[in-house]
Amino acid sequence: MKNKSNTFRSIVLGVGTSLPKNIVTNKDLTMKMDTSEEWIESRTGIKERRIASDGETTSSLGTEAAQIAINNSGLKNSDIDLIILATSTPDNTFPASATVIQASLGIEKGYAYDMQAVCSGFVFALEAADNAIKAGNVKNVLVIGSETFSRILDWDDRGTCVLFGDGAGALVLSSSKEETDRGILSNHLHSDGRYGNLLYVDGGPSTSSQVGFLRMNGHGVFKHAVKKLSSVINEALDHNELTVDEIDWFVPHQANIRILEAVAKKVGLHKDKVIITLQKHANTSAASIPLALYDAVESGKIKKGDLVLLEAMGGGFSWGSTLIRW
Ligand SMILES: CC(C)(COP(=O)(O)OP(=O)(O)OC[C@H]1O[C@@H](n2cnc3c(N)ncnc32)[C@H](O)[C@@H]1OP(=O)(O)O)[C@@H](O)C(=O)NCCC(=O)NCCS
């Protein structure tokens, strides 16, 4: 679909990432808790994750990823008009960590805010960025997913703490009025608060004055994730009048290899088209999609002109997809 009407398209100009230095393998975890390498890898596909050290924060990782994305885009920091940071682990309750990143990047104009949709945060942030571009409000947008989930994990709960990791990824979008088939083609977002008790943090400023820890009903999340991700993929395909075979790359939120395989089977997509990085990053929530995107771009898999479908599901529940002609 070419952009023939006189409207704006959101084109991807650059991607960047940042990971904490500290690698924690499944074997490392067996020294600290009653678990096994075999249990973690066979149940989830995860082999290792990065864990932030003192001084590594959501904003510091986000700033580094953002700077790499801007450098790769060919723009200057001062060209950025809007920063949206998808995170559930901000540095502080406020100010928005997006504004901390804005200041760290030396950007003094435009606006910046945090987007909280847990593991779906990155696709929610892309939709907001795309809408701001399409409305003609902004030219260049930095969309960041950055998380330090290790700080809200209960390290005595082996059922959850082995599943998550820290990291950040960023993407620069720029508006174009040119006749092009590139850019964001569709966004489909959903949430259903009835399922909040299946995946949540048991604290917060207004309830406990504490940050709290992540709690999860693994079986419940698994069942809904397969159903909701399959349905949101089909929704995007139907909306764009595409078949599953016409998509070049699927870049899912990286939670669990068994969820990704079950979705692939249900939707009928080829496993080789699914970008998988969870073995080295674990579940990094809102950062997982841009981390996977960066990997796929740097390794030469995703190329200009490819059709790329992003999809995510997380706490809330929230879920959604973004279709991009790269
Ligand atoms: C969490 C998850 C991996 C658990 O896998 P599972 O096959 O459902 O495992 P179960 O919950 O049935 O647990 C089986 C056993 O393993 C044990 N177990 C849990 N964590 C363990 C660990 N880290 N190491 C060893 N054993 C563990 C449980 O105590 C249970 O023991 P029991 O049978 O003696 O009671 C799986 O449910 C899942 O991936 N859910 C989705 C989670 C997710 O993706 N969340 C984020 C979405 S954004």
The ligand as a Tripos MOL2 file, in Angstrom:
@<TRIPOS>MOLECULE
LIG
   48    50     1     0     0
SMALL
NO_CHARGES

@<TRIPOS>ATOM
      1 C1          5.9160  -20.0220   34.4300 C.3       1 LIG1
      2 C2          5.9440  -21.2470   33.5170 C.3       1 LIG1
      3 C3          7.2640  -21.3300   32.8160 C.3       1 LIG1
      4 C4          5.7530  -22.4950   34.3880 C.3       1 LIG1
      5 O1          5.8260  -23.6350   33.5580 O.3       1 LIG1
      6 P1          4.8410  -24.8570   33.8400 P.3       1 LIG1
      7 O2          5.2130  -25.9510   32.9230 O.co2     1 LIG1
      8 O3          3.4560  -24.2910   33.7310 O.co2     1 LIG1
      9 O4          5.2200  -25.2650   35.2870 O.3       1 LIG1
     10 P2          4.2530  -25.3460   36.5690 P.3       1 LIG1
     11 O5          3.7860  -23.9950   36.9730 O.co2     1 LIG1
     12 O6          3.2270  -26.3800   36.2500 O.co2     1 LIG1
     13 O7          5.2400  -25.8680   37.6640 O.3       1 LIG1
     14 C5          5.6550  -27.1800   37.6440 C.3       1 LIG1
     15 C6          6.5510  -27.4320   38.8350 C.3       1 LIG1
     16 O8          7.7870  -26.7080   38.6750 O.3       1 LIG1
     17 C7          8.1050  -26.0470   39.8990 C.3       1 LIG1
     18 N1          8.8900  -24.8560   39.5920 N.ar      1 LIG1
     19 C8          8.4710  -23.5780   39.4300 C.ar      1 LIG1
     20 N2          9.5250  -22.8100   39.1750 N.ar      1 LIG1
     21 C9         10.6120  -23.5740   39.1510 C.ar      1 LIG1
     22 C10        11.9770  -23.3330   38.9380 C.ar      1 LIG1
     23 N3         12.4540  -22.1070   38.6530 N.pl3     1 LIG1
     24 N4         12.8270  -24.3690   38.9860 N.ar      1 LIG1
     25 C11        12.4000  -25.6320   39.2680 C.ar      1 LIG1
     26 N5         11.0990  -25.9220   39.4920 N.ar      1 LIG1
     27 C12        10.2110  -24.8940   39.4230 C.ar      1 LIG1
     28 C13         6.7650  -25.7390   40.5050 C.3       1 LIG1
     29 O9          6.8910  -25.5610   41.8950 O.3       1 LIG1
     30 C14         5.9670  -26.9880   40.1640 C.3       1 LIG1
     31 O10         6.3060  -27.9840   41.0990 O.3       1 LIG1
     32 P3          5.1860  -28.9770   41.6640 P.3       1 LIG1
     33 O11         4.6290  -29.6960   40.4680 O.co2     1 LIG1
     34 O12         5.9640  -29.8600   42.5880 O.co2     1 LIG1
     35 O13         4.1830  -28.1070   42.3450 O.co2     1 LIG1
     36 C15         4.7900  -21.2060   32.4990 C.3       1 LIG1
     37 O14         3.5490  -21.3240   33.1290 O.3       1 LIG1
     38 C16         4.8050  -19.9330   31.6960 C.2       1 LIG1
     39 O15         5.7140  -19.6940   30.9420 O.2       1 LIG1
     40 N6          3.7650  -19.0990   31.7990 N.am      1 LIG1
     41 C17         3.7300  -17.8410   31.0970 C.3       1 LIG1
     42 C18         4.5770  -16.8570   31.8160 C.3       1 LIG1
     43 C19         4.8620  -15.6200   31.0460 C.2       1 LIG1
     44 O16         5.2320  -15.6940   29.9090 O.2       1 LIG1
     45 N7          4.6840  -14.4700   31.6810 N.am      1 LIG1
     46 C20         4.9850  -13.2160   31.1360 C.3       1 LIG1
     47 C21         3.9820  -12.8080   30.1410 C.3       1 LIG1
     48 S1          4.3440  -11.2360   29.5660 S.3       1 LIG1
@<TRIPOS>BOND
     1     1     2 1
     2     2     3 1
     3     2     4 1
     4     2    36 1
     5     4     5 1
     6     5     6 1
     7     6     7 2
     8     6     8 1
     9     6     9 1
    10     9    10 1
    11    10    11 2
    12    10    12 1
    13    10    13 1
    14    13    14 1
    15    14    15 1
    16    15    16 1
    17    15    30 1
    18    16    17 1
    19    17    18 1
    20    17    28 1
    21    18    19 ar
    22    18    27 ar
    23    19    20 ar
    24    20    21 ar
    25    21    22 ar
    26    21    27 ar
    27    22    23 1
    28    22    24 ar
    29    24    25 ar
    30    25    26 ar
    31    26    27 ar
    32    28    29 1
    33    28    30 1
    34    30    31 1
    35    31    32 1
    36    32    33 2
    37    32    34 1
    38    32    35 1
    39    36    37 1
    40    36    38 1
    41    38    39 2
    42    38    40 1
    43    40    41 1
    44    41    42 1
    45    42    43 1
    46    43    44 2
    47    43    45 1
    48    45    46 1
    49    46    47 1
    50    47    48 1
@<TRIPOS>SUBSTRUCTURE
     1 LIG1         1 GROUP 0 **** ****
